[in-house]
Amino acid sequence: MKRSLLLAVVLISACATTNITGFTDPDYRNKSYKSLVVVTPNLNLEYSSLLQGKVCKALEAQKVSCARGLDLFPPTRTFDTSEIVQILAENKIDGYLLLSYGGSSTQSQQIGTLSYGSASVFGNTVSAYGSSTPVMSFSRRDGYSAVLIDTQSYNKAWIGGATTHAQGLANITDDVFTTSLGQKIAAELKNAGHL
C-alpha cells in the first residue's frame, strides 16, 4: 500500500525545469504578436508533433492564436519561399517561432540496492529466500534554440537559448520535457512584451 502511494506521488509530480536566456532586438521591444506558427525542423514526426502541440497549448493559454507548422506546412510537401509567405499571409500569422533541437544527454546510474529476505522454520528444516534489486537514478538534459521571426519584416524579433533538465524516471519523458519547454517559452515571450 505504501509503495503504491509513493509511486502515485512520484508519477503525479513529474516535472522538468527549463531555463531560457533570451534577447529582444531593440527594434521589436514591446511588439506583441497575436498569431504564431511553431516550426520544428529536423525532428522526427512524433517529437515534432508533440513539441509543436505543447508550445501552441502554452501560447494559447496566453490568449495567442497558434498553429502547428505540421498543419500549415505538411511534411509530405516541399515549399519555396513565396509559398511559405503566401501561407503565412492567408492564415494571418504575424510571428514565426522556429525551435531547433540542439541535442540531448541522458544518464543512468545505480545509486543503491534494495534487499529483501525471509526465512521460515518448520521442525528441523530452515528455508530462506533473498533477493536484491538495484536502485537506479535517471537524468536528462535537452538543449534548444528559439527564434521569433516577425512576418512583416522577416527579421529576428527575439532569440533564446533553452535548456530543459530533470531527474527521475517519471520526469525525463518527452511529454514532461515538451510541456516544460512550451510553458517557459510562453512565459519568456510574455515577459519580453511579445504576447
Secondary structure, 3 states (H helix, E strand, C coil): CHHHHHHHHHHHCCCCEEEEEEEECHHHCCCCCCEEEEECCCCCHHHHHHHHHHHHHHHHCCCCEEEEHHHHCCCCCCCCHHHHHHHHHHCCCCEEEEEEEEEEEEEEEEEEEEEEEEEEEECCEEEEEEEEEEEEEEEEEEEEEEEEEECCCCCEEEEEEEEEEEECHHHCCHHHHHHHHHHHHHHHHHHCCCC
